[in-house]
């Protein structure tokens, strides 16, 4: 038997060991070397972002009711407008308009703040058309004392719907942008002929008024 160390098998073994040693040496070389990248930075205060506010509440004095005929603008300073002391005792006839003035204290804080009133019901649906009524609205901003109009936000705008439901309808022609005392005027006008709609009652006791922020485009 040939036991010489220079056999083919021995030579292959030495070559394998040499290759393994070479690979290990390269790995050791790479693993022991650190490559650093440059970096730089700076400190910068970005200030403080403060949120605004939106709130609404019924103002002092509560709702006031007025009766007026077609052609009159509104109940502010109109001598031919009749105050209704007790709406439950009032009996409407065709061409009557009943104005309901709701005082509203509004808080709006925000650089891009814009809000609109929404009219809805707390439950159920009020069918205005089936009762013979159409609805319009106006929104006025009052002075700080709340006794005179300082500006008109919207005047005699159609409600735009025959019903009022829980989902609500925005009074989209009245955009509010500042805090203050406002009056939301709702005007229900009765239209009927012959003996239509006699002894019909329009129940508005479930009405809910809210104020909702709108996205400014």
ABEGO torsion letter per residue (X at the ends): XBABAABAAAAAAAAAAAAAAAAAAAAAAAAABBBBBBBBBBBBBAEBBBBBBBBBBBBBGEBBBBBBBBGBABABGBAABBBBABAAABBBBBGBBBBBBBBBBBBBBEAABBBBBBBBBABEBBBAAAAGBBBBBBBBBBBAAGABBABBABBGBBAGBABBBAAEBBBAABBBABBEBBBBBBBBBBBBBEABGBGBBBBAAABBBBBBBBBBX
